[in-house]
Structure formats: C-alpha cells, structure tokens
Amino acid sequence: MDHEQFLNEAIRLATGNVLEGGGPYGAVIVRDGEIIASGVNTVEADHDPSAHAELAAIREAGRVLSSSDMSEVTLYASGEPCPMCLAASYQAKIGKIFYACSKTEAMDVLPVEDKVKNFYSDRDKAGEERDVPFIHMNTARRLEPFEAAAARKRVAGQPADGNAGGVPHAVDEG
C-alpha cells in the first residue's frame, strides 16, 4: 500500500479546506487500498469543537461499512490526531494511523493556543483540580442506562459488557 499517496490526499484535502476558510486538517480512511471515507476540519464553519477531520472520516466510514468496528482500515491524517480524535480511533478500533505533520511542527509554523496542552498531565490530578473540573456524582439512577443496555444484550444473546467499542470508560476519576 502506498502510504505516502494516502497521506498526500489527506494533505490535499486539508490545503483545499484552508483555501475555503477551514482549518488545516484533512483525513482519509482506507480499506484494501481504496479510500472509503474522508473528512476535513469544519470547527469554525459549524461552530462545533468536535468537527475534526478524523471524526468526520470515522463517521463516514462507519456508514460505509455499516459497522463501528474499523479494525480493517487505516486512517491517514494531515496532522497528528488530538486526544479526542485518538480516543475515537481507539473506540472505532482503527487498525493503523499514519499522520504527516506532528503537533510540534504544526505549532512551529502556525502558533495557536494549544487548547489541550494539559490534557495528559491533567489526567493525573484529582477530578476537581483539573483545568476542566471532572466531578463524579454518585446518583441513585446512575446505573439505569447501563443496566438497560445489559438487559437488551442478554435478550439478544450478546455479551453484556456494555462497551461495544472495547475502550474502558472513566467512571470515577476524582
């Protein structure tokens, strides 16, 4: 597989998006040597902080594949995926990720506020001490939706793990 070809397509999408007023990020998802999905950053246009290129491509790939299991695909991104996009890639079980421009390289060329610069170190702090306070509330009904999902899976004869994506969920960090 020609990884550079697919990375160049992600870069082409990103550059085109910039010329149309969008952010400098593009992504493509490839299965068996063919692009099955693509996306560009539309954060500003959509007023949506989650409108990242990788997430748009993952959503499209899910529709194309009729599945949330993307273990047989490769994601190519013009820039190093942020923590949100990386988490979505794990949730989707993306097989492999290639990216062209590192976060450091991007910040050297286009210095902007790094909104997630403390993401990893923040995880080591108690929930209420984080940059965005993260507070677990032990409410009486907290398990209700998860118990309903487990019951639905039992009726369908599926394992009741409650986590189709296979990624552990944070329950109590503080």
Backbone as a printed PyTorch tensor [residue, N CA C, xyz], in Angstrom:
tensor([[[  0.8510,  -1.1790,   0.0000],
         [  0.0000,   0.0000,   0.0000],
         [  0.8970,   1.2430,   0.0000]],

        [[  0.5180,   2.2340,  -0.7700],
         [  1.3060,   3.4560,  -0.8860],
         [  0.8450,   4.4680,   0.1680]],

        [[  1.4590,   4.3980,   1.3420],
         [  1.0550,   5.2610,   2.4550],
         [  1.2250,   6.7390,   2.1110]],

        [[  2.2960,   7.0620,   1.4050],
         [  2.5270,   8.4670,   1.0640],
         [  1.4150,   9.0120,   0.1670]],

        [[  0.9250,   8.1970,  -0.7380],
         [ -0.1750,   8.6130,  -1.6170],
         [ -1.4070,   9.0020,  -0.7910]],

        [[ -1.7350,   8.1960,   0.2010],
         [ -2.9240,   8.4760,   1.0080],
         [ -2.6960,   9.6680,   1.9380]],

        [[ -1.4820,   9.7920,   2.4700],
         [ -1.1620,  10.9740,   3.2750],
         [ -1.2510,  12.2340,   2.4150]],

        [[ -0.7670,  12.1460,   1.1820],
         [ -0.8500,  13.3050,   0.2840],
         [ -2.2980,  13.6730,  -0.0230]],

        [[ -3.1820,  12.7000,  -0.0740],
         [ -4.5950,  13.0060,  -0.2870],
         [ -5.1700,  13.7250,   0.9350]],

        [[ -4.8000,  13.2860,   2.1220],
         [ -5.2420,  13.9740,   3.3380],
         [ -4.7140,  15.4080,   3.3530]],

        [[ -3.4660,  15.5920,   2.9430],
         [ -2.8630,  16.9330,   2.8770],
         [ -3.5690,  17.7830,   1.8290]],

        [[ -3.8960,  17.1900,   0.6840],
         [ -4.6110,  17.9190,  -0.3670],
         [ -5.9710,  18.4020,   0.1510]],

        [[ -6.6860,  17.5280,   0.8380],
         [ -7.9850,  17.9090,   1.4110],
         [ -7.8180,  19.0490,   2.4190]],

        [[ -6.7960,  18.9420,   3.2650],
         [ -6.5460,  19.9680,   4.2870],
         [ -6.2290,  21.3100,   3.6470]],

        [[ -5.3690,  21.3080,   2.6510],
         [ -4.9870,  22.5460,   1.9750],
         [ -6.1970,  23.1720,   1.2880]],

        [[ -6.9850,  22.3570,   0.6090],
         [ -8.2130,  22.8540,  -0.0180],
         [ -9.1710,  23.4340,   0.9990]],

        [[ -9.2500,  22.7990,   2.1560],
         [-10.1290,  23.2920,   3.2120],
         [ -9.6770,  24.6570,   3.7100]],

        [[ -8.3650,  24.8510,   3.8520],
         [ -7.8230,  26.1480,   4.2710],
         [ -8.1990,  27.2140,   3.2380]],

        [[ -8.0540,  26.8870,   1.9720],
         [ -8.3700,  27.8510,   0.9120],
         [ -9.8530,  28.2260,   0.8890]],

        [[-10.6820,  27.3660,   1.4730],
         [-12.1170,  27.6460,   1.5680],
         [-12.5020,  28.2110,   2.9370]],

        [[-11.5020,  28.5430,   3.7490],
         [-11.7670,  29.1650,   5.0370],
         [-11.7830,  28.2260,   6.2270]],

        [[-11.4680,  26.9520,   6.0190],
         [-11.4860,  25.9750,   7.1000],
         [-10.1300,  25.7820,   7.7400]],

        [[-10.0600,  24.8250,   8.6240],
         [ -8.8230,  24.5250,   9.3260],
         [ -7.8910,  23.6500,   8.5090]],

        [[ -6.6150,  23.5890,   8.8860],
         [ -5.6000,  22.8700,   8.1100],
         [ -5.5310,  21.3640,   8.3860]],

        [[ -6.6790,  20.7310,   8.4390],
         [ -6.7000,  19.3000,   8.7390],
         [ -7.5950,  18.5570,   7.7590]],

        [[ -7.0700,  17.4390,   7.2690],
         [ -7.8160,  16.5410,   6.3960],
         [ -7.5000,  15.1150,   6.7790]],

        [[ -8.4140,  14.2100,   6.4790],
         [ -8.2110,  12.8000,   6.8200],
         [ -8.8950,  11.9170,   5.7890]],

        [[ -8.2820,  10.7720,   5.5440],
         [ -8.9160,   9.7520,   4.7030],
         [ -8.8110,   8.4180,   5.4200]],

        [[ -9.7830,   7.5680,   5.1490],
         [ -9.7720,   6.2100,   5.6940],
         [ -9.7460,   5.2520,   4.5090]],

        [[ -8.8250,   4.2940,   4.6080],
         [ -8.5520,   3.3760,   3.5050],
         [ -8.7980,   1.9400,   3.9450]],

        [[ -9.4470,   1.2010,   3.0620],
         [ -9.6230,  -0.2450,   3.2630],
         [ -9.2480,  -0.9410,   1.9580]],

        [[ -8.4220,  -1.9340,   2.0310],
         [ -7.9990,  -2.6970,   0.8530],
         [ -7.5020,  -1.8040,  -0.2770]],

        [[ -6.7260,  -0.7720,   0.0740],
         [ -6.1160,   0.0850,  -0.9270],
         [ -7.0330,   1.1260,  -1.5540]],

        [[ -8.2520,   1.2580,  -1.0340],
         [ -9.2050,   2.2410,  -1.5630],
         [ -9.6800,   3.1790,  -0.4650]],

        [[ -9.7860,   4.4550,  -0.8080],
         [-10.3300,   5.4320,   0.1350],
         [-11.8310,   5.1930,   0.2390]],

        [[-12.2920,   4.9420,   1.4550],
         [-13.7250,   4.7150,   1.6720],
         [-14.3950,   5.8850,   2.3830]],

        [[-13.5870,   6.7820,   2.9540],
         [-14.1580,   7.9250,   3.6770],
         [-13.1170,   9.0260,   3.7750]],

        [[-13.6000,  10.2470,   3.9180],
         [-12.6980,  11.3870,   4.0910],
         [-13.4060,  12.4560,   4.9160]],

        [[-12.6120,  13.3820,   5.4120],
         [-13.1830,  14.4790,   6.1820],
         [-12.2030,  15.6240,   6.2750]],

        [[-12.7400,  16.7970,   6.5540],
         [-11.9310,  17.9910,   6.7840],
         [-12.4240,  18.6600,   8.0640]],

        [[-11.5900,  19.5280,   8.6020],
         [-11.9240,  20.2490,   9.8210],
         [-12.9310,  21.3510,   9.5120]],

        [[-14.0840,  21.3010,  10.1710],
         [-15.1250,  22.3260,   9.9840],
         [-15.5220,  22.9540,  11.3190]],

        [[-14.5770,  23.0050,  12.2510],
         [-14.8460,  23.5310,  13.5950],
         [-15.4410,  24.9290,  13.5370]],

        [[-14.7860,  25.8360,  12.8170],
         [-15.2620,  27.2280,  12.7580],
         [-16.5500,  27.3460,  11.9610]],

        [[-16.6250,  26.7220,  10.8200],
         [-17.8180,  26.8250,   9.9640],
         [-19.0550,  26.2690,  10.6620]],

        [[-18.8800,  25.1840,  11.3980],
         [-20.0200,  24.5340,  12.0610],
         [-20.2060,  24.9820,  13.5080]],

        [[-19.2780,  25.8130,  14.0110],
         [-19.3220,  26.2220,  15.4220],
         [-19.4080,  24.9880,  16.3210]],

        [[-18.5750,  23.9890,  15.9680],
         [-18.6100,  22.7000,  16.6430],
         [-17.1800,  22.2690,  16.9650]],

        [[-16.7840,  22.3420,  18.2310],
         [-15.4070,  21.9830,  18.5780],
         [-15.0650,  20.5160,  18.3080]],

        [[-16.0540,  19.6880,  18.0190],
         [-15.7780,  18.2810,  17.7200],
         [-15.7350,  17.9960,  16.2160]],

        [[-15.8490,  19.0040,  15.3870],
         [-15.9110,  18.8080,  13.9280],
         [-14.5080,  18.6810,  13.3280]],

        [[-13.7670,  17.7150,  13.8140],
         [-12.4090,  17.4680,  13.3390],
         [-12.4410,  16.5450,  12.1240]],

        [[-11.4190,  16.6420,  11.2930],
         [-11.3300,  15.8560,  10.0600],
         [-11.4040,  14.3550,  10.3400]],

        [[-10.6630,  13.9000,  11.3400],
         [-10.6360,  12.4740,  11.6400],
         [-12.0120,  11.9720,  12.0710]],

        [[-12.7100,  12.7580,  12.8750],
         [-14.0420,  12.3330,  13.3260],
         [-15.0190,  12.2860,  12.1640]],

        [[-14.9420,  13.2590,  11.2570],
         [-15.8190,  13.2510,  10.0760],
         [-15.5460,  12.0020,   9.2370]],

        [[-14.2730,  11.6630,   9.0600],
         [-13.9210,  10.4800,   8.2710],
         [-14.3760,   9.2010,   8.9770]],

        [[-14.2080,   9.1260,  10.2930],
         [-14.6440,   7.9440,  11.0440],
         [-16.1530,   7.7810,  10.9460]],

        [[-16.8930,   8.8770,  11.0700],
         [-18.3610,   8.7900,  10.9500],
         [-18.7690,   8.2720,   9.5720]],

        [[-18.1330,   8.8350,   8.5310],
         [-18.4570,   8.4010,   7.1630],
         [-18.0910,   6.9330,   6.9650]],

        [[-16.9300,   6.5160,   7.4640],
         [-16.5110,   5.1180,   7.3230],
         [-17.4970,   4.1850,   8.0200]],

        [[-17.9950,   4.5900,   9.1700],
         [-18.9900,   3.7740,   9.8730],
         [-20.2370,   3.5560,   9.0280]],

        [[-20.6630,   4.6270,   8.3530],
         [-21.8400,   4.4970,   7.4700],
         [-21.5240,   3.5940,   6.2720]],

        [[-20.3530,   3.7720,   5.6810],
         [-19.9580,   2.9680,   4.5200],
         [-19.8500,   1.4880,   4.9040]],

        [[-19.2410,   1.2210,   6.0410],
         [-19.0220,  -0.1520,   6.4900],
         [-20.2380,  -0.7560,   7.1880]],

        [[-21.1980,   0.0810,   7.5520],
         [-22.3390,  -0.3600,   8.3700],
         [-21.8450,  -1.0520,   9.6340]],

        [[-20.7830,  -0.4730,  10.2170],
         [-20.1810,  -1.0620,  11.4100],
         [-19.3730,   0.0020,  12.1520]],

        [[-19.2610,  -0.1820,  13.4460],
         [-18.3780,   0.6890,  14.2260],
         [-17.0200,   0.0270,  14.4500]],

        [[-16.8490,  -1.1960,  13.9710],
         [-15.5740,  -1.8990,  14.0660],
         [-14.7590,  -1.5990,  12.8150]],

        [[-13.7210,  -0.8110,  12.9840],
         [-12.8880,  -0.3940,  11.8500],
         [-11.4850,  -0.9760,  11.9480]],

        [[-11.3880,  -2.1680,  12.4900],
         [-10.0820,  -2.7960,  12.6860],
         [ -9.3850,  -3.1400,  11.3730]],

        [[-10.1070,  -3.1560,  10.2860],
         [ -9.5220,  -3.4970,   8.9820],
         [ -9.2030,  -2.2680,   8.1370]],

        [[ -9.2420,  -1.0670,   8.7310],
         [ -8.9760,   0.1460,   7.9590],
         [ -7.7540,   0.8730,   8.5090]],

        [[ -7.2520,   1.7990,   7.6830],
         [ -6.1410,   2.6510,   8.0750],
         [ -6.5850,   4.0960,   7.9470]],

        [[ -6.2680,   4.8930,   8.9540],
         [ -6.5750,   6.3220,   8.9570],
         [ -5.3130,   7.0910,   8.5920]],

        [[ -5.4460,   8.0070,   7.6450],
         [ -4.3540,   8.8940,   7.2490],
         [ -4.7910,  10.3130,   7.5660]],

        [[ -3.9770,  11.0460,   8.3110],
         [ -4.3330,  12.3950,   8.7290],
         [ -3.2310,  13.3740,   8.3590]],

        [[ -3.6350,  14.5680,   7.9650],
         [ -2.6530,  15.5920,   7.5980],
         [ -1.8480,  16.0490,   8.7970]],

        [[ -2.4410,  15.9910,   9.9840],
         [ -1.7750,  16.3970,  11.2090],
         [ -1.9390,  15.3410,  12.2820]],

        [[ -1.0800,  15.3840,  13.2610],
         [ -1.1310,  14.4330,  14.3760],
         [ -2.4830,  14.5240,  15.0750]],

        [[ -3.1930,  13.4160,  15.2000],
         [ -4.5120,  13.4560,  15.8330],
         [ -4.4510,  13.9490,  17.2850]],

        [[ -5.4250,  14.7730,  17.6380],
         [ -5.5440,  15.2790,  19.0040],
         [ -6.0610,  14.1530,  19.9100]],

        [[ -6.0980,  14.3590,  21.2200],
         [ -6.5900,  13.3170,  22.1270],
         [ -8.0220,  12.8650,  21.8190]],

        [[ -8.8930,  13.7970,  21.4120],
         [-10.2780,  13.4250,  21.0980],
         [-10.3130,  12.4840,  19.8930]],

        [[ -9.5680,  12.8330,  18.8440],
         [ -9.5590,  12.0100,  17.6340],
         [ -8.8690,  10.6760,  17.8810]],

        [[ -7.8320,  10.6950,  18.7060],
         [ -7.1580,   9.4580,  19.0570],
         [ -8.0980,   8.5430,  19.8410]],

        [[ -8.8470,   9.1070,  20.7800],
         [ -9.8070,   8.3080,  21.5530],
         [-10.8770,   7.7190,  20.6380]],

        [[-11.3710,   8.5060,  19.6900],
         [-12.3710,   7.9960,  18.7450],
         [-11.7800,   6.8750,  17.8970]],

        [[-10.5020,   7.0010,  17.5490],
         [ -9.8390,   5.9580,  16.7660],
         [ -9.7470,   4.6620,  17.5610]],

        [[ -9.4520,   4.7570,  18.8460],
         [ -9.4450,   3.5730,  19.7010],
         [-10.8480,   2.9980,  19.8200]],

        [[-11.8290,   3.8650,  20.0040],
         [-13.2170,   3.4100,  20.1380],
         [-13.6560,   2.6730,  18.8740]],

        [[-13.2170,   3.1540,  17.7150],
         [-13.5670,   2.5320,  16.4380],
         [-12.6660,   1.3450,  16.1040]],

        [[-11.6470,   1.1240,  16.9170],
         [-10.6830,   0.0430,  16.6960],
         [ -9.9500,   0.2070,  15.3630]],

        [[ -9.6200,   1.4660,  15.0130],
         [ -8.8830,   1.7290,  13.7740],
         [ -7.6320,   0.8460,  13.7530]],

        [[ -7.3730,   0.1900,  12.6240],
         [ -6.2550,  -0.7400,  12.5210],
         [ -4.8900,  -0.0870,  12.6370]],

        [[ -4.7210,   1.0770,  11.9930],
         [ -3.4290,   1.7500,  11.9960],
         [ -3.6700,   3.2120,  11.6510]],

        [[ -2.8060,   4.0990,  12.1710],
         [ -2.9050,   5.5300,  11.8890],
         [ -1.5590,   6.0240,  11.3840]],

        [[ -1.6020,   6.7580,  10.2660],
         [ -0.4310,   7.4640,   9.7510],
         [ -0.7620,   8.9470,   9.7580]],

        [[  0.1790,   9.7860,  10.1470],
         [ -0.0450,  11.2270,  10.0780],
         [  1.1830,  11.9070,   9.5030]],

        [[  0.9490,  13.0550,   8.8710],
         [  2.0240,  13.7340,   8.1530],
         [  2.7670,  14.7430,   9.0220]],

        [[  2.0710,  15.6480,   9.6410],
         [  2.6830,  16.7560,  10.3600],
         [  2.5050,  16.5490,  11.8570]],

        [[  3.6070,  16.5720,  12.5930],
         [  3.4990,  16.4120,  14.0420],
         [  2.9070,  17.6820,  14.6570]],

        [[  2.4210,  17.5390,  15.8540],
         [  1.8720,  18.6950,  16.5790],
         [  2.9480,  19.7680,  16.7450]],

        [[  4.1590,  19.3500,  17.0670],
         [  5.2560,  20.3040,  17.2530],
         [  5.5520,  21.0640,  15.9650]],

        [[  5.6220,  20.3460,  14.8530],
         [  5.8700,  21.0000,  13.5590],
         [  4.7620,  21.9960,  13.2370]],

        [[  3.5280,  21.5870,  13.4670],
         [  2.3870,  22.4630,  13.1710],
         [  2.4390,  23.7300,  14.0140]],

        [[  2.7730,  23.5930,  15.3010],
         [  2.8200,  24.7510,  16.1990],
         [  3.9690,  25.6870,  15.8430]],

        [[  5.0490,  25.1410,  15.2650],
         [  6.1680,  25.9800,  14.8300],
         [  5.7630,  26.8640,  13.6460]],

        [[  4.9260,  26.3470,  12.7590],
         [  4.5130,  27.0750,  11.5570],
         [  3.3230,  27.9890,  11.8440]],

        [[  2.3900,  27.5060,  12.6220],
         [  1.1450,  28.2340,  12.8890],
         [  0.8960,  28.2410,  14.3940]],

        [[  1.5820,  29.1300,  15.1270],
         [  1.4090,  29.1320,  16.5850],
         [ -0.0090,  29.5800,  16.9730]],

        [[ -0.7220,  28.7000,  17.5990],
         [ -2.0730,  28.9920,  18.0930],
         [ -2.1610,  28.4760,  19.5220]],

        [[ -3.1800,  28.8910,  20.2110],
         [ -3.3910,  28.3890,  21.5670],
         [ -3.5720,  26.8740,  21.5160]],

        [[ -2.7920,  26.1670,  22.2970],
         [ -2.9170,  24.7160,  22.3900],
         [ -3.9470,  24.4080,  23.4670]],

        [[ -5.1720,  24.1870,  23.0390],
         [ -6.2820,  24.0160,  23.9760],
         [ -6.2110,  22.7210,  24.7720]],

        [[ -5.4150,  21.7830,  24.3160],
         [ -5.3190,  20.5110,  25.0360],
         [ -3.9140,  20.2480,  25.5720]],

        [[ -3.1190,  21.3140,  25.7110],
         [ -1.7220,  21.1360,  26.1360],
         [ -1.6070,  20.4400,  27.4850]],

        [[ -2.5680,  20.6040,  28.3540],
         [ -2.5040,  19.9940,  29.6810],
         [ -3.3050,  18.7020,  29.7870]],

        [[ -3.7970,  18.2120,  28.6630],
         [ -4.6790,  17.0500,  28.7040],
         [ -4.0530,  15.8740,  29.4540]],

        [[ -2.8470,  15.4950,  29.0660],
         [ -2.2540,  14.2950,  29.6570],
         [ -1.8300,  14.5150,  31.1060]],

        [[ -1.2020,  15.6400,  31.4150],
         [ -0.7940,  15.8880,  32.7950],
         [ -2.0140,  16.1390,  33.6840]],

        [[ -3.0670,  16.6930,  33.1200],
         [ -4.2990,  16.9640,  33.8640],
         [ -4.9410,  15.6730,  34.3550]],

        [[ -4.7800,  14.5880,  33.6100],
         [ -5.3810,  13.3050,  33.9740],
         [ -4.8200,  12.7820,  35.2970]],

        [[ -3.6230,  13.2370,  35.6720],
         [ -3.0210,  12.7850,  36.9220],
         [ -3.5550,  13.5340,  38.1420]],

        [[ -4.2710,  14.6180,  37.9100],
         [ -4.8140,  15.4160,  39.0120],
         [ -6.1500,  14.8430,  39.4710]],

        [[ -6.5060,  15.1470,  40.7080],
         [ -7.8390,  14.7950,  41.1970],
         [ -8.8730,  15.5100,  40.3260]],

        [[-10.0080,  14.8750,  40.0980],
         [-11.0240,  15.3980,  39.2000],
         [-11.3520,  16.8640,  39.3700]],

        [[-11.5820,  17.2910,  40.5900],
         [-11.9890,  18.6760,  40.8390],
         [-10.8450,  19.6710,  40.6770]],

        [[ -9.5970,  19.1880,  40.5780],
         [ -8.4350,  20.0720,  40.4310],
         [ -7.9890,  20.2230,  38.9770]],

        [[ -8.6720,  19.5610,  38.0500],
         [ -8.2840,  19.6280,  36.6400],
         [ -8.6520,  20.9800,  36.0390]],

        [[ -8.0420,  21.2920,  34.8970],
         [ -8.3510,  22.5490,  34.1950],
         [ -9.8480,  22.6470,  33.9050]],

        [[-10.4370,  21.5330,  33.5150],
         [-11.8900,  21.4330,  33.3820],
         [-12.3120,  20.4690,  34.4890]],

        [[-12.8770,  20.9810,  35.5790],
         [-13.2350,  20.1010,  36.6960],
         [-14.0830,  18.9100,  36.2400]],

        [[-13.7530,  17.7530,  36.7440],
         [-14.3250,  16.4700,  36.3490],
         [-14.8810,  15.8530,  37.6160]],

        [[-16.1920,  15.8840,  37.7930],
         [-16.7990,  15.5670,  39.0740],
         [-17.7450,  14.3730,  38.9600]],

        [[-17.4530,  13.3190,  39.6950],
         [-18.3070,  12.1370,  39.7280],
         [-19.3950,  12.3510,  40.7700]],

        [[-20.6370,  12.1490,  40.3660],
         [-21.7550,  12.2600,  41.3040],
         [-22.4030,  10.8860,  41.4290]],

        [[-22.4460,  10.3880,  42.6200],
         [-22.9720,   9.0670,  42.9150],
         [-24.4980,   9.1280,  43.0380]],

        [[-25.1870,   9.3470,  41.8980],
         [-26.6440,   9.4940,  41.9120],
         [-27.3300,   8.1350,  41.9500]],

        [[-28.5380,   8.1170,  42.4670],
         [-29.2850,   6.8710,  42.6270],
         [-29.5440,   6.1760,  41.2880]],

        [[-29.7350,   6.9240,  40.2140],
         [-30.1010,   6.3260,  38.9250],
         [-28.9090,   6.1640,  37.9760]],

        [[-27.6950,   6.3090,  38.4610],
         [-26.5140,   6.3450,  37.5950],
         [-26.3350,   5.0860,  36.7570]],

        [[-26.7420,   3.9300,  37.2400],
         [-26.5400,   2.6700,  36.5120],
         [-27.6990,   2.3160,  35.5790]],

        [[-28.7920,   3.0420,  35.6680],
         [-30.0040,   2.7050,  34.9150],
         [-29.7780,   2.4890,  33.4150]],

        [[-29.1320,   3.4260,  32.6900],
         [-28.9640,   3.1840,  31.2530],
         [-28.0540,   1.9880,  30.9520]],

        [[-27.0750,   1.7320,  31.8110],
         [-26.1510,   0.6190,  31.5900],
         [-26.8300,  -0.7190,  31.8790]],

        [[-27.6920,  -0.7400,  32.9060],
         [-28.4600,  -1.9470,  33.1980],
         [-29.4450,  -2.2310,  32.0670]],

        [[-30.0600,  -1.1810,  31.4980],
         [-30.9700,  -1.3600,  30.3630],
         [-30.2200,  -1.9160,  29.1630]],

        [[-29.0100,  -1.4160,  28.9150],
         [-28.2040,  -1.9160,  27.7930],
         [-27.8090,  -3.3740,  28.0180]],

        [[-27.4390,  -3.7280,  29.2520],
         [-27.0660,  -5.1060,  29.5710],
         [-28.2660,  -6.0360,  29.3820]],

        [[-29.4510,  -5.5970,  29.8080],
         [-30.6550,  -6.4050,  29.6490],
         [-30.9790,  -6.5970,  28.1670]],

        [[-30.8340,  -5.5530,  27.3770],
         [-31.0940,  -5.6550,  25.9410],
         [-30.1340,  -6.6500,  25.3020]],

        [[-28.8750,  -6.6070,  25.7060],
         [-27.8820,  -7.5340,  25.1480],
         [-28.1910,  -8.9680,  25.5610]],

        [[-28.6330,  -9.1620,  26.8040],
         [-28.9820, -10.5210,  27.2490],
         [-30.1160, -11.0720,  26.4030]],

        [[-31.1220, -10.2620,  26.1250],
         [-32.2560, -10.6910,  25.3020],
         [-31.7740, -11.0460,  23.8960]],

        [[-30.8070, -10.3000,  23.3930],
         [-30.2760, -10.5430,  22.0530],
         [-29.2190, -11.6480,  22.0500]],

        [[-28.8630, -12.1640,  23.2310],
         [-27.8710, -13.2240,  23.3190],
         [-26.4390, -12.7550,  23.1300]],

        [[-26.1830, -11.4730,  23.4020],
         [-24.8350, -10.9200,  23.2610],
         [-24.1970, -10.7650,  24.6300]],

        [[-22.8630, -10.7370,  24.6700],
         [-22.2010, -10.4790,  25.9570],
         [-22.6240,  -9.1170,  26.4980]],

        [[-22.8640,  -9.0300,  27.7660],
         [-23.3410,  -7.7840,  28.3800],
         [-22.1930,  -6.9680,  28.9260]],

        [[-21.1790,  -6.6960,  28.0780],
         [-20.0380,  -5.9220,  28.5570],
         [-20.3330,  -4.4390,  28.5980]],

        [[-21.4010,  -3.9930,  27.9210],
         [-21.7930,  -2.5860,  27.9800],
         [-20.8780,  -1.6450,  27.2430]],

        [[-19.9150,  -2.1710,  26.4990],
         [-18.9440,  -1.2990,  25.8470],
         [-18.5890,  -1.8820,  24.4930]],

        [[-19.4100,  -1.5970,  23.5050],
         [-19.2230,  -2.1570,  22.1730],
         [-17.8870,  -1.7740,  21.5630]],

        [[-17.3460,  -0.6240,  21.9300],
         [-16.0940,  -0.1690,  21.3330],
         [-14.8540,  -0.7630,  21.9540]],

        [[-14.9780,  -1.3780,  23.1160],
         [-13.8380,  -2.0260,  23.7350],
         [-12.8900,  -1.1060,  24.4810]],

        [[-13.2470,   0.1540,  24.6640],
         [-12.3750,   1.0960,  25.3580],
         [-12.9200,   1.3150,  26.7590]],

        [[-12.0980,   1.1670,  27.7830],
         [-12.5900,   1.4020,  29.1410],
         [-13.1000,   2.8220,  29.3160]],

        [[-14.1970,   2.9540,  30.0150],
         [-14.7760,   4.2770,  30.2720],
         [-14.3750,   4.7570,  31.6570]],

        [[-14.0820,   6.0430,  31.7680],
         [-13.7910,   6.6330,  33.0720],
         [-15.0830,   6.6990,  33.8640]],

        [[-15.0760,   6.1580,  35.0660],
         [-16.2620,   6.2070,  35.9060],
         [-16.0380,   7.1640,  37.0610]],

        [[-14.9380,   7.0070,  37.7590],
         [-14.6760,   7.8720,  38.8980],
         [-13.2050,   8.2480,  38.9010]],

        [[-12.9210,   9.4590,  38.5040],
         [-11.5380,   9.9220,  38.4390],
         [-11.2100,  10.8450,  39.6050]],

        [[-12.1600,  11.1940,  40.4240],
         [-11.8650,  12.1880,  41.4600],
         [-12.2670,  11.7710,  42.7420]]])
